[in-house]
């Protein structure tokens, strides 16, 4: 059997000095690639969620720097222009650590370049390396995670953690893809993931696209599903993992972790090592993006709530490390994560970090 049977989607493409993004706002109704030519347009695409998912956001931002170098190719002040574009990209989204990690890496490449032409060549090569390494690392991560799943039951996932959220293959959906290809799971349950409905619009689309059986549920049905015994494991992604193992992910993940613990169901976080933010000691220091109330109060432009009602709309919540049974990475598994166990995975001074990313980003 092909090890990667369930792997056919690539949302980020770069060709002829133009970035093409699969417009995730239009899924599942339309599969449309949006062409982008400059860094401000890339920042807008990140902000407006043409692209979402922390690894995909980081990779997209890296290609935004390539476009910035291309636009500044003939300018005498090319460094200043590229620097301004990098600042614009940094301001696009606040929570996913991959955005800042990728831009720091690209900024260092620009700083080391002796000319605008050299900067363009070097940034293009670096961004392509990020994309390729993300896909390869996700496949490694998927294999590690699949090995932890006891065969014979379904899995439950939240939000979208697949090819659409990464360079390809996915983090939590990478685990699910590997487990399905190995015959370890009977199917997938996916939360709708309100208010942006990433589970129904994106995760279900991916799984149907790749021939993996998927059943949708609203978040309020998760307790009954876990109580039924049909689910053997909950697998989610992450936008940022604090040094103590506390994990920020799509809003609703914390409640799902509490439900999993109450029903004795294993709770797994799938994310690259680069997701671990050692500069953030614990989850209460992770910035949580507050999004527009209209996302809750309306649907497709139509009001859902009584006029005058307010809305609470955080994009993420934080799951304490004590509720996480395992963090699965491309390098292996961190069982019962805590500060001591995560510290053992910290890069040594002078190490070159792998150009990888995380999961969500809404």
Buried (B, 14 or more C-beta within 10 A) or exposed (E): EEEBBBBEBBBBBBEEBEBBBBBBBEBBEEEEEBEBEBBBBBBBBBEEBBBBBBBBBBBBBBBBBBBBBBBBBEEEEBBEBBBBBBEBBBEBBEBBBBBBBBBEBBBEBBEEBEEBEBBBBBBBEBBBBBBEBBBBBBBBBBBBBBBBBEEEBBBBBBBBBBBBBBBBBBBBBBBBBBBBBBEBBBBBBBBBBBBBBBBBBBBBBBBEBBEBEBBBBEBEEBBEBBEEEBBBBBBBBBBBBBBBBBBBBBBBBBBBBBBBBEBEBBBBBBBBBBBBBBEBEBBEBBEBBEBEBEBBBBEEEEEEEEEEEEBEBEBBBBBBBEBBBBBBBBBEBBEEBBBEBBEEBEEEEEEEEBBBBBBBBB
